[in-house]
Amino acid sequence: MNIDAIVQLVLMLGIPAFLMWRGYKKMSEEERNDVKTDFTSKRFIFTGGLVALSWVLLLVEPIFEATWMKVISGVLFSIGMIVSSVFIWLNASSKWKAVLGIISSIIALAIFFWAIT
């Protein structure tokens, strides 16, 4: 087991999770319902949810030393970024803004693949 990977996992997931939990507890009931609605929407699950899950798998992979987690992480990240690009294109007020968003998604995808190899 890799102790450095465990510390990295705790720092990169634990601290943001604690801060989100603390912020959620400070919200009013209406704001909490809005957050629940947003996080359970299909759009969030297939974009941000897949990207977040891929990052979790990427952080857990050094602990268990299972290379299949990197592959699954890359696939989930790719699907999340492709779906995100489609949503950007469909919901953009200007197609130039959509192109910039899609280019940034492609750059993020390239950086991700560079990082996992």
Wavefront OBJ file of the C-alpha trace (Angstrom):
o trace
v 0.000 0.000 0.000
v 1.219 3.453 -0.915
v 0.964 5.844 2.058
v 1.615 8.891 -0.145
v -1.382 7.967 -2.306
v -3.592 7.620 0.778
v -2.545 11.049 2.043
v -3.157 12.533 -1.409
v -6.599 10.897 -1.539
v -7.552 12.250 1.880
v -6.336 15.746 1.035
v -7.857 15.936 -2.450
v -11.205 14.350 -1.554
v -11.556 14.827 2.178
v -11.037 18.557 2.408
v -13.402 19.477 -0.478
v -15.991 16.980 0.798
v -15.833 18.520 4.272
v -16.137 22.054 2.875
v -19.113 21.062 0.705
v -20.797 19.346 3.651
v -20.267 22.424 5.835
v -21.665 24.691 3.108
v -24.644 22.364 2.643
v -25.440 22.515 6.369
v -25.456 26.333 6.242
v -28.019 26.412 3.399
v -31.695 27.046 3.831
v -34.158 24.245 3.095
v -35.010 25.761 -0.312
v -31.349 25.957 -1.291
v -30.829 22.356 -0.167
v -33.684 21.213 -2.380
v -32.171 23.117 -5.319
v -28.820 21.403 -4.736
v -30.494 17.981 -4.560
v -32.350 18.695 -7.792
v -29.186 19.876 -9.554
v -27.052 16.939 -8.398
v -29.636 14.342 -9.399
v -30.265 15.782 -12.860
v -29.233 13.672 -15.837
v -27.115 16.503 -17.172
v -24.998 16.710 -14.018
v -24.657 12.944 -13.663
v -23.441 12.471 -17.245
v -21.058 15.439 -17.238
v -19.707 16.477 -13.855
v -20.561 13.202 -12.202
v -18.595 11.093 -14.674
v -15.650 13.476 -14.561
v -15.660 13.435 -10.733
v -15.908 9.639 -10.664
v -12.969 9.390 -13.053
v -10.870 11.603 -10.775
v -11.786 9.457 -7.765
v -10.719 6.305 -9.613
v -7.517 8.020 -10.668
v -6.754 8.939 -7.044
v -7.607 5.455 -5.744
v -5.561 3.622 -8.409
v -2.113 4.067 -6.760
v -3.449 2.673 -3.489
v -4.534 -0.634 -4.997
v -2.040 -0.561 -7.876
v -4.665 -1.717 -10.355
v -4.010 -0.368 -13.842
v -7.553 -1.187 -14.971
v -8.709 1.731 -12.801
v -6.699 4.113 -14.996
v -8.364 2.709 -18.102
v -11.858 3.004 -16.642
v -10.994 6.488 -15.396
v -9.928 7.532 -18.897
v -13.107 6.114 -20.441
v -15.371 7.835 -17.902
v -13.533 11.136 -18.303
v -13.809 10.898 -22.091
v -17.532 10.182 -21.966
v -18.078 13.027 -19.505
v -16.179 15.521 -21.638
v -17.909 14.436 -24.858
v -21.353 14.739 -23.273
v -20.317 18.077 -21.783
v -19.248 19.297 -25.233
v -22.603 18.265 -26.683
v -24.469 20.127 -23.946
v -22.255 23.179 -24.468
v -23.038 23.148 -28.183
v -26.789 22.679 -27.727
v -27.251 25.288 -24.995
v -24.877 28.029 -26.177
v -26.265 31.438 -26.996
v -23.437 31.985 -29.458
v -21.724 29.275 -31.452
v -18.364 31.034 -30.974
v -18.750 30.595 -27.221
v -19.632 26.955 -27.830
v -16.511 26.455 -29.935
v -14.368 27.959 -27.167
v -16.012 25.658 -24.628
v -15.485 22.622 -26.824
v -11.857 23.555 -27.442
v -11.296 23.854 -23.703
v -12.930 20.424 -23.243
v -10.591 18.922 -25.842
v -7.589 20.531 -24.129
v -8.743 19.130 -20.757
v -9.126 15.697 -22.322
v -5.641 15.868 -23.828
v -4.099 16.966 -20.528
v -5.923 14.190 -18.704
v -4.644 11.523 -21.069
v -1.148 12.972 -20.884
v -1.331 12.831 -17.073
v -2.429 9.195 -16.841
v 0.178 7.828 -19.223
l 1 2 3 4 5 6 7 8 9 10 11 12 13 14 15 16 17 18 19 20 21 22 23 24 25 26 27 28 29 30 31 32 33 34 35 36 37 38 39 40 41 42 43 44 45 46 47 48 49 50 51 52 53 54 55 56 57 58 59 60 61 62 63 64 65 66 67 68 69 70 71 72 73 74 75 76 77 78 79 80 81 82 83 84 85 86 87 88 89 90 91 92 93 94 95 96 97 98 99 100 101 102 103 104 105 106 107 108 109 110 111 112 113 114 115 116 117
